[in-house]
């Protein structure tokens, strides 16, 4: 009789342990489910405002000649060479230190006519686009791919007696930074340059306009 009581007591203890273990497992399962459900239904926090990379506003009384890069090795007798180099410089940006895109335009001023250089103006606000912010924080820069083509209505003459010679220059670029994979921009630009020939300085950009488009619409 005593043996039966001991066996019954042992069975009750075993059943109690099993029930306790099942209760613990069930509680853990509900905790995981509740946490996952809360994550899925939580309202996302508001996106932070883009970080404005502080820099020097190049239009605070600056002389464009102070920013112009050395173009003494550019063949000024070749209109296409001048056009290509102008767009390459004007679309090479350093968003970590450039206040805005016009800083690059100032660097290209060595290939402009004095009249165009005097007209350089830019916004007071810095550039705050997403790529500019991201690659500025990465201390990156743009590398343009430039080609020169004649206007669609036909080739222009390089006769230096012409007041202006129109030149189209499409450009795309990729962003690079040390320690990061490079990324191509989804934007393409076409620079329409009015080139003029100066007897002393050679070919230079007298005026320009720019078309902006998504990459892939033109090649």
C-alpha positions, 0 to 999 in steps of 0.5 A: 500500500505504501509503495502504491502511494509513493508511485502515485505521488511520483506520478503527480510530481511528474505530471506537475513538472510537465504542466509547468514546462508546457506553461513556460513554453506557451508563455514564451511563444506568446511573448515572441508572437506579441513582439513580432506583431508589435514590430509589424504594426508599429507606426514608423518614425518620421524620416529625419531631415537631410543633413546639410553639409556645411561648406563655403558659399562660393558666391560670398564676394568670391572671384571665380578665378580663385576657384578655376582649375588649371586648364593650361594643358587643354588644346584650345585650338580643338573645340570638341576638346574644350567642350568635353573638358568644360563639362567634365569639370562642371560635373565633377562634384565634391559634395562633402566640401562643395556648397552646391553644384555651382562650385564646380562651375566656378572651377570650369570658369577657365574655359569660359569667356570673360563675359560668361564668367562674370554672369556666374551666379548660384543659389544661396542655399546648399544642395540637399538632394539625397545623393548629395547628402549620402556621398557627402557623408561618405566623402565621395565625388562624382566621375562624369562620362562625357561625349561630344556630339553635333546638334541634331540639325547637322554638323556645325562648321569650325570656321573661327569667323563664326560668332558661335558654334553650337555643341551638344555634350551629353554626360552621365556620372557615377559616385565613388568613395573609398570603402563603398561600391560606386553607384551610377546616377539615374540622371543624365544631362545634356549641355548645349554649349555656344562656343566662340573662338578668341584669337588669343585664348582659343575656343571657349564657352560663351553660353550654355543651357542644360537639359535634365532627364532620367538615365536611359532615355538618351544614350 
